[in-house]
Amino acid sequence: MSRIALVALFVGGAATHIDAQLVPDAAKECDQCAAWNVPQKPFRIFGDTYYVGTAELSSILVAGDGGLILLDAALPQSTPLIDENIRALGFQPADVRLIVNSHTHFDHAGGIAALQRATGATVAASPRAAEALRAGKPTPDDPQFAIANNGFPRVQDVRVLRNGETLTVGSVQITAHFTPGHTPGGTTWSWRSCEALRCVDVVYADSLNPVSADDFRFTASTPSIVESYERSIRTVEELPCDVLLSPHPGFFGMQEKLARQAAGETSVFVNPNACRTYAGGARTRLRQRVAQERGAPSP
């Protein structure tokens, strides 16, 4: 696959940055919310890339000389933990200049509104994701739209991106790759992260699981979600990728890698095959779902 053309969009001076007190939105109630929101000590992943999320919901911080970029904001009740984790690493939440999202479900977009209010950061998203963020709920063609109680706090100001667009905050450039399927506006993000003389390609791959409301059928959608899903899987599979991250840290084996790191192993998050493995697993799950819907034996 040819490399997507990059269009630079400078956001460093686009927003009014403030140091307001964080005021979290009302906590989200769900069967898994308490387990998802268990605190996680923040840590460096590689170079200027850090983990500031909870034990089960990712939030990634990229630190450059012109400010901070935050990817995903977990649940509404996760924002105090994210705020505390950013400070624990020696950064200031007021220096967050850009907030972006993998996909617009409450467990990944729920904290964006409060963090935007507290920091004045620019929020940027794909057209379909921007639509959902402004509405505070998934769009009607989202496979999980019919699930009850799936809303999240509305985001008031969202900048709409083009596929392949690059956002620049100081010395950091982060590129959006639209990967619809799990949601219509799903987005995978990539950037370069350097440590001493070594630089790696980091990919924050969107969820690629065909999870839906009970009555939803991927094979019955028009235009075909299956086709867009397959394209998204290929996009992730073919990206330059040394470090894989994802919205749920279990998908990139965070706890297992931290245990290896504690045992003395270095560079535990670097694996040039990780994106291909991630995409391959997603392809298998999609084919199983399609076969199930068509009443055929699973491949």
Disulfide bonds with the S-S distance in Angstrom:
Cys30-Cys33 2.06
Cys194-Cys199 1.89
Cys241-Cys275 2.13
